[in-house]
Each structure stands twice: as structure tokens, then as C-alpha cells.
């Protein structure tokens, strides 16, 4: 019988022999596959990126059952010889890195050497490859980690990677795959992104033998967008191109009206690699601030080219996120240039979209709508308002005097050539968007006539149709931009109240006032605590029109309460200014004189963009002659 000390010795010896062991290579690869290969789209991404790194000029992708049954990628790249092919399925074998220093300037799309080994461990794979000028091609198989020898095979120059029955040996993983349409859409999402950014490379995609899209190598990015997403979007895009040091930003941004509820058409590329990076997404969001309704996602196709040493792509197994070394500088550069481009888009709501909506509701024919009677004939009505027969409040009409005869003092805007150009525009199709407004804006003299409908909407003729303006939304944009400019310049003009306005607040609101009184004063709201439950408003921004002092303060405090930060933070500041501008602008129901209408339109021309209010609602809707002809079935 062993003593207790001998038993402890034997137990210690046993424990030192065997509880930690190296995992078999196939198990290691399957573990890696859990990070790298999530679904068929992961295979498409890894293999297509390898083809691009190999210098392919043409890539063909064939899918079956959304890629779960088959992913076959064929390219005409440089190909591999037998020695390289023998290492294709080896873990951490790559041609793109040699030592640790190479990690600091990765310029290729792939570099980890994990993908093919991971794919081979969870599927049945075959790779055929033939180098240009080589007499023979070669192939290698990998079935669930069992790798065959390299064999001679026939085929064209380039490489074909064939992946069948994904997760056939890991049924638990296979059960997590979605239905075929979902998996197919994810494959196509990556392929569309790759096709957009890699100009000079042709792409073909088929599913079950049916061709899904074909992009020729000769197409530029705008033409590729047209091929993949349609002509309407392509023609509305505004080009972006900016350089700062070694950083180049190119691509396109779409007008806010193309915004979506998802980010499917929000595409960023860095040195040819598609990204879903949080910093870049935030840059785009800030660029559209004030132009886009909250909750909507802008549409953009943007490419960054920069020194690989300035970005770390080795932070995520799928390479979808990166880390920028000069993030603050890059953020400012991107937001500034993207916002300039967004402001150049045609932000105004086109009347054609409203006409189509009405047409869908069958609103054209009263006979087709039960209970809809024909409108009575209003008869003739005077264009010029007179004191003897004033226009009703619901409809105010102003007409600017006709142009003076040639030779008289006509002012800067009455050039005969410009008038001829405007006249020609009246009988032509809508002109091309230029700097966010139509080319006829240069000849638009704001001559009228002006109609005010329901004391809310302004209607006026423009050279190629007419536009309807929301007077409150447009003046709100004017007020907001003026306030923002004053705050940024540190010169907010304050109108002090002759008698301070006292406002009753809750205890929590009093604490907010005490904590942020200095910050509020910097945006023109001068307020001081007057008692346990009362504050006194001493002054408000002079720019505000008939301000509701209590309402302005309460709106500011509500933003502070919800955000939890001082109003000098950019997003909080803008929210405060939004609400302040909204309360202190021309309102629906305010009657405007001819001079007030003209002043409103003239001042709005000086803004970065006057097409939306600060909350991103449209300020105007434009109908072209083409829209009218469609509405009356003339074309």
C-alpha cells in the first residue's frame, strides 16, 4: 500500500505529462475559419481579393445556392507554379509578407495567409493555376483538411478556385447559414463593391447559370454605378476629388433625396479595400448634417488612397475595420471636402417625383376618384394686386414691373445675352446640374411674379418651369446659418431685453442653467438664476425674429438634458441652433410683402445651400416644363 506522500508524487507526475497539447492542424484551421469564413460571401471576398492581388484583368464568379453549394472564381492573373501551389492550403503561407516590418506598410488586399487553409478545412476545394507562358497548369485538392499532391492539369492561364459544400463537415455551422436569397445578396454586395473601385478590371457574376451582372474593364466608376444601380442615381451624383499631402479622396456623393434606411449604398474604399469603418461612417454623417433627415443613411461611393504606413489594416480578421494613425487630421479633411460636395448636389425636391406619386394614387382624373368633384372655373384673376380689390389672404400675388426698354439703366442682371439664354431654356429640356443648382440660376433675376398661397407657400416662375417654396423652412435655414456663423466667429450679437423675462423651471433645469450659463451666453442666450425655481432671461441673439424667449431657453435646456454635454460641442450646438432658428423664423401663416419675399430669396442665394431647412426638410420643390408636359399628357 502506497503512502500518502507517494500518491501525491504520482498524481503530480501524471498531471505534468499531459493536460496541455498542441491542437492538430485541421482543428487550428477550423478555429481560424470561425473568424475568417462566416458564410459564402467570406469565401467570395477572400478569393476575389487574391485574384486582384495577382493582377487579374478579368474575374468571373459562379455561384450555386447562394454560394453554399458552389463558389467558383476564375481569373486571368499571374497564376502559380507547382511549388507555390503546394503551399496554397498551408496556414500562414503568403507571398505578400516576409518579415514583421512589412506589417507597417501593407499595400495588398490579402496578407494573413489564413483564408485558403481555413476554407479548405470546412469545404471541398480545388485550385487550378497556370502561369502565363507555362506549358502546363497544375491543380491541388483539399477536402476538409486532407490535401492532395500537386498534379499536372490542363486549362487557360490564370487561377480557378472552386469551393463546394461549405461546412459539410461542420453541420452546426451550416445550420447558421441563411436562406439562398440572403446569402446570395451578401455575395453580390461584396462583388458590387469590388467592381466599383477596381477600374480596369472586368467582373462577371452568375447564379445557377443565370448572369446577374457584367461589368466591362473599360468602364469608369460613374458608368459602373450606372450599370449596377441605374441611370437616375448615376446622373444625380456629384464628383468628389480632394488632395492633402499623401491623402487622395475621390468618388461621388448623391443628393439627400436618394437616402435610404440602410447603408447598402454607402461604400468606402481604402487603397482598393472595401471598409465599414466607424470613423469613415461618422465623417459621411457629419458631411450630410443639416441636409439629411435624421435616421436616413446617405448614398455615396468614396475611395481613399493614402500611404499604407499611415493606416493599420491588421486590426480585424476580416480586414473590414482599420486604425488611422492621424485620425483627427483625416476626419477634418474628409468632412470639409465631403460637405462641400454635398452642398453642390441638387438638393431641391424635383417635382417629377411628386407627380409620379400622384399618378400612382390615380389623382389625375376626377372621374376615377369617388366623391371627387371637378374644381370650379375660377375665371380670370388679376396679376397685380390693387387697393380696390385686394387678393384674399389665402392667395397673394405680386408681379415685378416689366423690364425696361433696351438702352435704359437695367441693372447688372439684364444682359440681353443672358435674357436670350433664359428664353432658350424655356423651350428646352432641363439642363445639367451645376454646383447644386441648375445652370439657369445664373440668369434668374428673381423677377417674379410671386404668389403667396395660404400664407405659407411662395410660388414663382423660373426660366424652365416654376418652383414652390416653404417660406418657414427657407427662413429657418437663413436664421440657422447666420447664427452658426456668428457662433463660430465668436461674435454673436445680443439683443438685451429692456425688462428681463422671468421663467419658472424645475430644480433639475435650474441646475442645468447654473452649470451651463457661461456656455449659453457664448451662443447669445444670456440667462441668470433669479431664485430657487426662477431664472431671468436678459438677452437673446439679435438675429432672431420676434423670439419666444421662454421657448428658446426651454428648447436649449431640453437639448442639454438629452445630450448631457455643453452646448459648445458641435452636435449639441447645432441642435440648440436648430430649435432656436425654428422658433424665430417666418412662420406658416405670416403674410409677406413683395419686398420681404424678394429679400428672402436674395439672401438665401448667399448660403452654402438653401435647398433644405436645418432639419433637412426641403425648402422648395421645382417643376420643369418637362414635368408639366408629363402631367398634362403632352409627352
C-alpha positions in Angstrom: 0.0 0.0 0.0 1.4 3.4 -1.1 1.9 6.2 1.5 0.1 9.5 1.1 3.3 11.2 0.0 3.9 8.6 -2.8 0.3 9.1 -4.0 0.8 12.8 -4.2 4.1 12.3 -6.1 2.4 10.0 -8.7 -0.5 12.5 -9.1 1.9 15.3 -9.7 3.8 13.3 -12.2 0.7 12.4 -14.1 -0.5 16.0 -14.1 2.8 17.2 -15.5 2.5 14.8 -18.5 -0.5 15.5 -20.4 -3.2 18.1 -20.0 -1.8 20.7 -22.4 -1.2 19.6 -26.0 -0.8 21.1 -29.4 -4.1 21.0 -31.4 -4.0 19.2 -34.8 -3.5 21.5 -37.7 -7.0 20.8 -39.1 -8.6 21.8 -35.8 -6.5 25.0 -35.8 -7.6 25.8 -39.3 -11.3 25.2 -38.4 -11.0 27.5 -35.4 -9.4 30.2 -37.7 -12.3 29.5 -40.1 -14.7 30.6 -37.4 -13.2 34.1 -37.5 -12.4 34.4 -41.2 -15.1 32.3 -43.0 -18.6 33.2 -41.8 -20.6 32.5 -44.9 -20.2 32.1 -48.7 -19.6 35.9 -49.0 -16.5 35.5 -47.0 -15.1 33.0 -49.5 -16.0 35.2 -52.4 -14.2 38.1 -50.7 -11.0 36.2 -49.9 -10.7 34.6 -53.3 -11.6 37.7 -55.3 -9.1 39.7 -53.3 -6.4 37.1 -54.0 -7.3 37.4 -57.7 -6.9 41.2 -57.6 -3.6 40.9 -55.8 -2.5 38.6 -58.6 -3.1 41.3 -61.2 -6.2 39.9 -62.8 -7.9 41.9 -65.6 -11.0 39.8 -65.7 -12.7 37.9 -62.8 -15.6 35.5 -63.2 -17.6 34.4 -60.2 -20.1 31.4 -60.4 -22.4 30.7 -57.5 -25.0 28.0 -56.7 -27.4 28.0 -53.8 -26.2 31.4 -52.7 -22.6 30.1 -52.7 -23.3 27.3 -50.1 -23.2 24.6 -52.8 -20.6 26.2 -55.1 -18.3 29.2 -55.3 -16.0 29.2 -58.3 -13.8 32.2 -59.0 -11.7 32.3 -62.2 -9.2 35.0 -63.1 -6.5 35.7 -65.7 -3.9 36.8 -63.2 -0.3 35.8 -62.9 -1.0 32.2 -61.8 1.1 29.9 -59.6 3.7 27.3 -60.3 3.7 23.9 -58.7 5.9 25.0 -55.8 3.6 27.9 -54.8 0.5 25.8 -55.4 1.8 23.1 -52.9 1.7 25.8 -50.2 -1.6 27.3 -51.2 -3.5 25.5 -48.4 -0.8 25.8 -45.8 -1.7 28.0 -42.8 0.1 31.4 -42.7 1.8 30.8 -46.1 1.7 34.0 -48.1 3.6 35.8 -50.9 2.7 39.2 -49.5 4.8 39.4 -46.3 8.3 38.5 -45.4 9.0 39.9 -42.0 7.5 42.0 -39.2 8.5 45.3 -40.8 6.2 44.5 -43.8 3.1 44.9 -41.4 3.8 48.6 -41.3 3.1 49.2 -44.9 0.6 46.6 -46.2 -0.4 47.5 -49.8 -2.0 44.2 -50.8 -5.7 43.2 -50.2 -4.7 39.9 -48.6 -1.7 39.3 -46.3 -2.6 36.9 -43.4 -2.2 33.6 -45.3 -5.2 32.1 -43.4 -8.0 32.2 -45.8 -7.4 29.2 -48.1 -6.3 27.0 -45.2 -9.5 27.9 -43.3 -11.7 27.4 -46.4 -10.1 24.0 -47.1 -10.8 22.8 -43.6 -14.6 23.3 -43.9 -15.3 22.6 -47.5 -14.3 20.5 -50.6 -11.8 22.7 -52.6 -9.9 22.6 -55.8 -7.4 25.1 -57.1 -6.1 25.1 -60.7 -3.4 27.5 -61.7 -1.2 28.1 -64.7 1.4 30.8 -65.1 1.5 32.9 -68.2 3.9 31.3 -70.8 3.9 28.0 -68.9 3.3 24.8 -71.0 1.3 23.1 -68.2 -1.1 24.0 -65.5 -1.4 22.3 -62.1 -4.1 21.5 -59.6 -4.4 20.7 -55.9 -7.3 19.4 -53.8 -8.3 19.9 -50.2 -11.2 18.0 -48.7 -11.9 19.0 -45.1 -8.2 19.4 -44.4 -6.9 16.4 -46.4 -4.6 18.0 -49.0 -3.7 16.1 -52.2 -0.4 16.2 -54.0 0.0 18.8 -56.8 -0.9 17.3 -60.2 -0.5 18.4 -63.8 -3.8 19.6 -65.3 -4.9 21.5 -68.4 -6.6 24.9 -68.5 -6.1 28.6 -69.5 -3.5 30.9 -67.9 -4.7 32.3 -64.5 -6.2 30.7 -61.5 -9.5 29.0 -60.7 -10.6 28.4 -57.1 -13.5 26.0 -56.6 -15.2 25.7 -53.2 -18.1 23.1 -52.9 -20.4 22.2 -50.0 -19.3 24.8 -47.5 -19.4 23.5 -43.8 -20.2 19.9 -45.0 -18.1 18.6 -42.1 -19.3 21.1 -39.5 -23.1 20.8 -39.7 -23.6 23.2 -36.7 -22.0 26.0 -38.7 -24.0 25.1 -41.8 -27.3 25.4 -39.9 -26.5 29.1 -39.2 -26.5 29.9 -42.9 -29.4 32.0 -44.1 -31.7 31.2 -47.0 -30.3 31.2 -50.5 -31.6 34.8 -51.4 -30.0 36.2 -48.3 -26.6 34.5 -48.8 -26.7 35.5 -52.5 -27.3 39.1 -51.7 -24.3 39.2 -49.4 -22.1 37.7 -52.1 -23.4 40.3 -54.6 -22.9 43.1 -52.2 -19.2 42.4 -52.0 -18.9 41.8 -55.7 -20.6 45.1 -56.5 -18.2 47.0 -54.2 -15.2 45.3 -55.7 -16.4 46.0 -59.2 -16.9 49.7 -58.4 -13.5 50.5 -57.1 -11.3 48.4 -59.3 -11.4 50.2 -62.6 -9.6 48.4 -65.3 -10.8 45.0 -64.1 -13.9 43.3 -65.6 -16.3 41.4 -63.4 -18.9 38.8 -64.3 -21.3 37.1 -61.7 -23.7 34.2 -62.3 -26.0 32.2 -60.1 -27.3 28.9 -61.1 -26.2 29.6 -64.7 -28.1 32.9 -64.8 -26.0 36.0 -65.3 -26.5 38.6 -62.6 -24.2 41.4 -63.8 -21.4 42.0 -66.2 -19.0 45.0 -65.8 -16.5 45.6 -68.6 -13.0 46.5 -67.7 -13.2 49.7 -69.7 -15.9 51.3 -67.6 -15.2 54.1 -65.2 -16.7 54.4 -61.7 -19.7 56.5 -62.8 -20.5 54.1 -65.6 -20.2 51.2 -63.2 -22.6 52.8 -60.8 -25.0 53.3 -63.8 -24.6 49.6 -64.7 -25.2 48.4 -61.2 -27.6 50.9 -59.7 -29.3 52.7 -62.5 -29.1 55.9 -64.6 -31.2 58.1 -62.3 -28.7 57.7 -59.4 -25.7 57.9 -61.6 -26.7 61.1 -63.3 -27.5 62.9 -60.0 -24.1 62.1 -58.4 -21.6 64.9 -57.7 -17.9 64.1 -58.1 -15.6 64.5 -55.1 -11.8 65.0 -55.6 -9.5 66.4 -52.9 -5.8 66.1 -52.0 -4.0 66.8 -48.8 -0.4 65.6 -48.6 -0.3 61.9 -49.5 -4.1 61.5 -49.0 -6.4 61.5 -52.0 -10.2 61.4 -51.8 -12.2 60.6 -54.9 -15.6 59.3 -55.7 -19.2 60.5 -55.7 -21.9 61.7 -53.3 -25.7 61.5 -54.0 -28.3 64.2 -53.3 -30.1 63.6 -49.9 -33.3 62.5 -51.7 -31.6 59.2 -52.6 -31.0 58.5 -48.9 -32.1 55.0 -47.6 -33.0 53.3 -44.4 -29.9 51.1 -44.7 -26.2 51.6 -45.6 -26.2 49.2 -48.6 -25.2 52.0 -50.9 -22.8 53.7 -48.6 -19.5 52.5 -49.8 -16.0 53.4 -48.6 -12.8 52.0 -50.1 -9.2 52.4 -48.8 -6.4 51.6 -51.2 -8.9 49.4 -53.1 -10.2 47.6 -50.0 -13.8 47.9 -49.0 -14.4 49.1 -45.5 -17.2 49.5 -43.0 -15.1 51.7 -40.7 -16.8 53.7 -37.9 -14.6 56.8 -38.4 -15.5 57.0 -42.1 -19.2 56.4 -41.5 -19.1 59.3 -38.9 -17.3 61.5 -41.5 -20.1 61.0 -44.0 -22.8 61.5 -41.4 -21.3 64.9 -40.4 -20.9 65.9 -44.1 -24.7 65.5 -44.5 -25.6 67.1 -41.2 -28.5 69.5 -41.8 -29.1 68.2 -45.3 -30.5 64.8 -44.4 -33.5 63.8 -42.3 -32.5 62.0 -39.0 -32.4 58.3 -39.3 -31.8 58.2 -43.1 -28.5 57.0 -44.5 -26.7 58.9 -47.3 -25.7 57.3 -50.6 -22.0 57.7 -51.5 -19.2 55.9 -53.3 -15.9 57.1 -52.0 -12.3 56.0 -52.3 -9.3 56.9 -50.2 -5.8 56.5 -51.4 -3.0 57.0 -48.8 0.4 55.8 -47.7 -0.1 52.3 -46.3 2.2 53.2 -43.5 -0.4 55.7 -42.2 -3.1 53.1 -41.6 -3.1 49.8 -39.8 -5.2 47.2 -41.5 -4.2 44.4 -39.2 -6.8 45.0 -36.5 -9.6 42.7 -37.6 -9.6 39.2 -39.2 -12.0 40.3 -42.0 -10.0 43.5 -42.6 -13.3 45.5 -42.6 -12.0 47.9 -39.9 -8.8 49.8 -39.8 -6.9 52.2 -37.5 -5.7 55.6 -38.9 -2.5 57.0 -37.5 -3.6 60.6 -38.0 -7.3 60.2 -37.3 -8.1 63.8 -36.3 -6.4 65.4 -39.4 -8.1 62.9 -41.7 -11.5 63.5 -40.1 -11.3 67.2 -40.7 -10.1 66.8 -44.3 -12.9 64.4 -45.1 -15.8 66.3 -43.5 -14.7 69.6 -45.0 -14.4 68.3 -48.6 -17.4 66.0 -48.4 -19.6 68.7 -47.1 -18.6 71.0 -50.0 -19.5 68.2 -52.4 -22.9 67.5 -50.7 -23.7 71.2 -50.9 -23.2 71.1 -54.7 -25.8 68.3 -55.2 -29.2 69.2 -56.4 -30.8 69.1 -53.0 -34.2 70.6 -54.1 -37.1 68.2 -54.4 -37.8 67.6 -58.1 -41.4 68.0 -59.0 -41.3 64.9 -61.1 -41.2 62.7 -58.0 -44.3 64.3 -56.7 -46.1 63.9 -60.0 -45.2 60.2 -60.1 -46.5 59.8 -56.6 -49.8 61.5 -57.5 -50.0 59.4 -60.6 -49.7 56.2 -58.6 -52.6 57.4 -56.5 -54.6 57.9 -59.7 -55.2 61.5 -58.9 -55.2 62.8 -62.4 -58.8 62.1 -63.4 -61.6 63.2 -61.0 -63.9 60.7 -62.7 -61.7 57.9 -61.4 -61.9 59.1 -57.8 -65.2 58.5 -55.9 -66.5 61.6 -54.3 -64.0 63.9 -56.2 -65.7 66.7 -57.9 -64.2 68.8 -60.7 -62.8 72.2 -59.4 -65.0 75.2 -60.4 -63.6 77.6 -63.0 -62.2 80.5 -61.0 -62.4 82.8 -64.0 -59.8 85.5 -64.8 -57.9 86.9 -62.0 -55.7 90.0 -61.9 -52.0 89.6 -61.7 -51.4 92.9 -60.0 -52.8 93.4 -56.5 -54.9 96.6 -56.2 -56.3 98.5 -53.3 -59.8 98.4 -54.8 -60.0 94.6 -55.0 -57.4 93.1 -52.5 -56.5 89.4 -53.0 -57.8 87.0 -50.4 -55.4 86.1 -47.5 -55.1 82.6 -49.0 -53.7 83.8 -52.3 -51.4 86.8 -52.6 -50.0 87.7 -56.0 -47.1 90.1 -56.8 -45.8 90.9 -60.2 -42.5 92.7 -60.6 -42.6 95.5 -63.2 -41.6 94.5 -66.7 -38.0 95.0 -67.9 -37.2 98.5 -69.1 -36.6 99.2 -72.8 -33.1 98.5 -74.2 -30.7 101.3 -73.5 -32.2 102.3 -70.2 -30.5 101.6 -66.8 -31.4 98.0 -66.4 -29.0 96.9 -63.7 -26.4 94.1 -63.7 -28.9 91.3 -64.3 -30.4 92.4 -67.6 -27.8 91.4 -70.1 -29.5 90.7 -73.4 -27.4 87.6 -73.9 -28.5 86.3 -70.5 -32.1 87.0 -71.4 -31.7 85.1 -74.6 -30.2 82.2 -72.7 -33.1 82.2 -70.3 -35.6 82.4 -73.1 -33.9 79.4 -74.8 -34.1 77.4 -71.6 -37.9 77.8 -71.5 -38.2 75.7 -74.6 -35.6 73.1 -73.8 -35.2 70.0 -71.6 -33.9 70.5 -68.0 -30.2 71.5 -68.0 -27.5 69.6 -66.2 -26.9 70.2 -62.5 -24.1 72.6 -61.8 -22.8 73.3 -58.3 -26.0 72.0 -56.8 -28.3 74.4 -58.7 -29.4 74.4 -62.3 -27.4 76.4 -64.8 -30.3 78.8 -65.2 -29.7 80.2 -61.7 -27.0 82.4 -63.2 -29.7 84.2 -65.3 -32.5 84.0 -62.7 -33.2 87.6 -61.7 -35.9 86.9 -59.2 -38.3 89.0 -61.2 -41.5 87.2 -60.2 -44.4 87.2 -60.3 -44.7 85.9 -56.7 -47.8 84.1 -55.3 -48.2 83.5 -51.6 -50.6 80.6 -51.0 -52.2 80.1 -47.6 -49.7 82.5 -46.2 -47.3 79.5 -46.2 -46.0 78.7 -49.7 -44.4 81.0 -52.2 -44.8 80.2 -55.9 -42.7 81.8 -58.6 -41.8 81.3 -62.2 -38.2 80.2 -63.1 -36.6 80.0 -66.5 -37.5 76.4 -67.2 -40.7 76.0 -65.1 -41.8 77.1 -61.6 -40.9 76.4 -58.0 -42.9 76.3 -54.7 -41.1 77.5 -51.6 -41.9 76.8 -48.0 -41.3 80.3 -46.5 -40.8 79.0 -43.0 -38.3 76.3 -44.0 -36.3 78.7 -46.1 -36.1 81.5 -43.5 -35.3 78.9 -40.8 -32.2 77.9 -42.9 -31.2 81.6 -43.2 -31.6 82.2 -39.5 -29.7 79.0 -38.6 -26.8 79.7 -40.9 -26.5 83.2 -39.6 -26.4 82.1 -36.0 -23.9 79.3 -36.7 -21.6 81.8 -38.5 -21.7 84.2 -35.6 -21.0 81.5 -33.0 -18.1 80.1 -35.0 -16.6 83.7 -35.3 -17.2 84.3 -31.6 -19.2 87.4 -32.5 -22.8 86.7 -31.5 -24.7 90.0 -31.4 -27.0 90.0 -28.4 -30.3 92.0 -28.1 -30.7 92.8 -24.4 -34.2 92.8 -23.2 -35.5 96.0 -21.6 -37.3 94.0 -19.0 -35.8 90.6 -18.2 -38.2 87.7 -18.8 -38.8 85.5 -15.8 -39.2 81.8 -16.4 -40.3 79.2 -13.9 -38.2 76.0 -14.1 -37.8 72.7 -12.2 -34.9 72.1 -9.8 -33.1 69.9 -12.4 -33.5 72.6 -15.0 -32.1 75.2 -12.6 -29.0 73.1 -12.1 -28.6 72.9 -15.9 -28.7 76.7 -16.1 -26.2 77.1 -13.4 -23.8 74.5 -14.9 -24.0 75.9 -18.5 -24.8 79.6 -18.1 -21.4 80.7 -19.5 -21.7 78.3 -22.5 -25.2 79.5 -23.2 -24.1 83.1 -23.2 -21.5 82.3 -25.9 -24.3 81.4 -28.2 -26.3 84.5 -27.4 -28.6 83.3 -24.6 -27.9 85.4 -21.5 -29.7 83.9 -18.5 -29.2 84.0 -14.7 -30.7 82.2 -11.8 -33.2 84.5 -10.1 -34.4 82.3 -7.3 -34.9 78.7 -6.3 -37.3 78.0 -9.1 -36.9 81.0 -11.4 -34.4 82.3 -14.0 -34.2 85.7 -15.7 -33.5 85.9 -19.4 -31.6 89.1 -20.1 -30.7 88.8 -23.7 -31.1 86.7 -26.9 -29.3 86.6 -30.2 -30.2 89.8 -32.1 -30.6 87.8 -35.3 -33.8 86.2 -34.0 -37.1 87.4 -35.4 -39.7 88.1 -32.7 -38.2 85.4 -30.4 -40.2 83.4 -27.9 -37.6 83.9 -25.1 -39.1 81.2 -22.8 -39.4 78.7 -25.7 -35.8 79.3 -26.9 -34.5 78.7 -23.3 -36.6 75.6 -22.8 -35.5 74.1 -26.1 -31.9 74.7 -25.3 -32.3 73.1 -21.8 -34.0 70.1 -23.4 -31.1 69.5 -25.7 -28.6 69.8 -22.8 -30.7 67.4 -20.7 -30.9 64.8 -23.5 -27.2 65.1 -24.7 -25.7 65.6 -21.3 -22.9 67.8 -22.6 -22.2 71.5 -23.0 -23.7 73.4 -26.0 -20.3 74.2 -27.4 -19.9 70.5 -28.5 -20.6 70.6 -32.3 -23.6 68.3 -32.4 -25.2 69.8 -29.3 -24.6 73.3 -30.6 -26.3 72.6 -33.9 -29.3 71.0 -32.1 -29.7 74.2 -30.0 -29.3 76.4 -33.0 -31.8 74.3 -34.9 -34.5 74.7 -32.3 -33.7 78.4 -31.8 -33.9 79.1 -35.6 -37.2 77.2 -35.8 -38.9 79.3 -33.1 -37.6 82.6 -34.5 -38.3 82.4 -38.2 -41.1 83.5 -40.5 -43.9 81.1 -39.7 -46.6 79.5 -41.8 -49.5 82.0 -41.7 -47.3 85.1 -41.8 -48.3 87.4 -44.7 -45.3 88.7 -46.6 -44.9 91.7 -48.8 -43.3 91.7 -52.2 -40.1 93.2 -50.8 -40.0 90.6 -48.0 -40.3 87.8 -50.5 -37.6 89.2 -52.7 -35.3 89.8 -49.7 -35.8 86.2 -48.5 -34.9 84.8 -51.9 -31.9 87.1 -52.4 -30.4 86.3 -49.0 -30.9 82.6 -49.5 -28.7 82.7 -52.6 -25.6 83.5 -50.5 -25.9 80.4 -48.4 -23.8 77.2 -48.8 -27.1 75.5 -49.6 -30.7 76.8 -49.4 -32.4 73.6 -50.5 -33.3 72.3 -47.1 -34.1 73.6 -43.6 -31.8 72.7 -40.7 -33.9 69.6 -40.0 -33.3 68.5 -43.7 -36.9 69.1 -44.8 -37.0 70.6 -48.4 -37.3 74.3 -48.7 -38.5 74.1 -52.3 -40.0 71.9 -55.0 -39.2 72.6 -58.6 -41.3 71.6 -61.6 -39.8 71.8 -65.0 -41.7 72.3 -68.2 -41.0 68.6 -68.9 -42.8 67.8 -65.6 -45.8 69.8 -66.6 -45.9 68.3 -70.1 -45.9 64.8 -68.5 -48.6 65.9 -66.0 -50.9 67.0 -68.8 -50.0 64.0 -71.0 -48.3 66.2 -73.7 -45.4 63.8 -73.8 
